[in-house]
Amino acid sequence: MNPINYITQVFSRVGLTASLVMLMFLTLPSAGQELSAIPAAFAEIGIGARAASLGYTGTASERGPGAMSWNPSSIYSEEGWELALSYVDQLQTVEFGYAALTIPLRENRNALAVSAHYSGDDALTEESVKVAYAHRIRFVWFGVAAGVRRAVYGKNTLGADDFVVFEPDEIAEGLSRQVRGSATGFMVEAGLRMRWTDDLTYAFTARNIASPLTWKSTSQARAGTNSYVESVPLELATGVDYRLTEKVTGSIEWVPAVTVDAISRVGMGAEFSPIDVISFRVGRSVLHDGLRNEINTFGFGIRTPKSVSVRLRADYAYVTSDLARTQQLSINVGL
C-alpha cells in the first residue's frame, strides 16, 4: 500500500487530560473508595515541551528520552546517550517534574531508556519509574515499557484562614471524615514506529495495557482499612509525522475513545526551523466531548549547532484552554 494513503485514513491527536485536585472534605466515609475513579489519577498529560507545543502529537513526532511518556518504540536517540529534564505547570494547578535517560545499545538497532516522574502536593502526590526497550527490524521499531506507580493522598491540612470560615464543630466533623490513603501498582505499554520514507513516519502506541492499582484508604469515621483494586484506563494513540520541506514538518495524531468514560482527542501541529539552531511550533488539540474544548499550543526550541561538541537543546510550550494555561519547559543534554 502506498504510505501516503495512511495519512488520508486517520490520525489527529493526543490532547490534554487534566490532572486536577482532590476534595479536602468528603461528605461520606465510603467516598474514599471513589477517589481512584477521578480521571486525574495517573492521567496521561503529555510530558515533553516539544510534543506539547505541536498539539500533543508526540506518539509519532517525539524521539529520544522525550518519547518515554509517548511511545516506547521511539526512545532511540541517533546522537548517543541523552538526558531529558522536564517541568510542567499543568493548568496552573499541578506541577510535574520528569527525567528520562536513553541509552543506544547497538548503533541504529536497539535502545534502552529509564524515566522517573513526580507530581502533586499533600492532597495528592504521584510517583512513577519506568523502563523501556526498543528494537529495530528493517524500517520498523518495536518498543515495550514497564514501570511502577505510587500515589499518596489526603495529607492536606487546614490553614489559619480555614478556622475563620468554619465553626469548630464543622472542622472536627470534616477532619474525622477526611480520607487518607495510598495506591501502588504497575503498568505495561507497547508501541511501534514505521519509517515508510525519509520524510514519512507512522507510529502507534498502547498505554496502560496492564495497569492494576491497589488502593488503600482510612478515615477516623470508619474503623479499619478499605482496600480495592482498580486499573488506569487503556489508551490507544496513532499518528503521523511528515517532513514537508527541509524547514517545515507537520504532525497529526488521533486518540480514540476505547473505554466507556473516555473522550476521543484529535490534534495536529507544525514546526518551522528557519535555521538549524531554532524552531518555532504551533498546534491545536480538540476533545470530542460535545463541547468547544479546543486547546491551542505554541512554543519554540533552541539547540547548539551541530559543529559544537556539546549537545544541548531547550524547548518551551505554552498551552491555552478554557480552563487555564499550561506551560512546559524541557532540556535535553547529550552525554
DAZIMO-V661676 format. One record per pair of residues at least 4 apart in sequence whose C-alpha atoms are under 6 Angstrom apart, sorted by the first residue. I is the first residue (numbers start at 1). J is the second residue. Records with the same first field share a line. If there is no record, write none. Layout:
I->J / J
This chain:
11->239 / 252 / 253 / 254
12->252 / 253 / 254 / 266 / 267 / 268
13->57 / 252 / 253 / 254 / 255 / 265 / 266 / 267 / 268
14->56 / 57 / 253 / 254 / 255 / 265 / 266 / 267
15->56 / 265 / 285
16->45
17->45
19->40
20->40
25->174 / 178
26->178
29->177
32->179
48->66
49->315 / 316 / 317 / 328 / 329 / 330
50->315
51->56 / 57 / 58
52->56
53->281 / 282 / 297 / 298 / 299 / 317
54->269 / 282 / 283
55->267 / 268 / 269 / 283 / 284 / 285 / 297
57->253
58->62 / 70
59->70 / 71
60->203 / 239 / 240 / 241
61->241
62->67
63->67 / 74 / 75
64->75 / 76 / 77
65->75 / 84 / 100 / 101 / 102
67->71 / 74 / 75
68->72
71->191 / 205
72->132 / 143 / 144 / 191
73->134 / 141 / 142 / 143 / 191 / 192 / 193
76->111
81->102 / 103 / 334 / 335
82->101 / 102 / 333 / 334 / 335
83->100 / 101 / 332 / 333
84->99 / 100 / 331 / 332
85->98 / 99 / 330 / 331
86->98 / 329 / 330
87->96 / 97 / 328 / 329
88->95 / 96 / 327 / 328
89->95 / 326 / 327
90->94 / 95 / 326
91->324 / 325 / 326
94->120
95->119
96->118 / 119
97->117 / 118
98->116 / 117
99->115 / 116
100->114 / 115
101->113 / 114
102->112 / 113
103->111 / 112 / 113
104->111
105->110 / 111
106->110
109->135 / 136
110->134 / 135
111->133 / 134
112->132 / 133
113->131 / 132
114->130 / 131
115->129 / 130
116->128 / 129
117->127 / 128
118->126 / 127
119->125 / 126
120->124 / 125
121->125
122->155 / 156
123->153 / 154 / 155 / 156
124->152 / 153
125->151 / 152
126->150 / 151
127->149 / 150
128->148 / 149
129->147 / 148
130->146 / 147
131->145 / 146
132->144 / 145
133->143 / 144
134->142 / 143
135->141 / 142
136->140 / 141
139->194 / 195
140->193 / 194
141->192 / 193
142->192
143->190 / 191
144->189 / 190
145->188 / 189
146->187 / 188
147->186 / 187
148->185 / 186
149->184 / 185 / 186
150->183 / 184
151->182 / 183
152->181 / 182
153->180 / 181
154->179 / 180
176->220 / 221
177->219 / 221
178->219
179->218 / 219
180->217 / 218
181->216 / 217
182->215 / 216
183->214 / 215
184->213 / 214
185->212 / 213
186->211
187->208 / 210 / 211
188->208 / 209 / 210
189->206 / 207 / 208 / 209
190->205 / 206
191->204 / 205
192->203 / 204
193->202 / 203
194->201 / 202
195->201
196->200 / 201
199->242 / 243
200->242
201->240 / 241
202->239 / 240
203->238 / 239
204->237 / 238
205->236 / 237
206->235 / 236
207->234 / 235
208->234
209->234
211->231 / 232
212->230 / 231
213->229 / 230 / 231
214->228 / 229
215->227 / 228
216->226 / 227
217->225 / 226
218->225
236->255
237->254 / 255
238->253 / 254
239->252 / 253
240->251 / 252
241->250 / 251
242->249 / 250
243->249
244->248 / 249
247->272 / 273
248->271 / 272
249->270 / 271
250->269 / 270
251->268 / 269
252->267 / 268
253->267
254->266
255->264 / 265
256->264
257->262 / 263 / 264
264->288
265->286 / 287 / 288
266->285 / 286
267->284 / 285
268->283 / 284
269->282 / 283
270->281 / 282
271->280 / 281
272->279 / 280
273->278 / 279
277->302 / 303 / 305
278->301 / 302
279->300 / 301
280->300
281->298 / 299 / 300
282->297 / 298
283->296 / 297
284->295 / 296 / 297
285->294 / 295
286->293 / 294
287->293
295->320 / 321
296->319 / 320
297->318 / 319
298->317 / 318
299->316 / 317 / 318
300->315 / 316
301->314 / 315
302->313 / 314
303->312 / 313
304->312
311->333 / 334
312->332 / 333
313->331 / 332
314->330 / 331
315->329 / 330
316->328 / 329
317->327 / 328
318->327
319->325 / 326
320->325
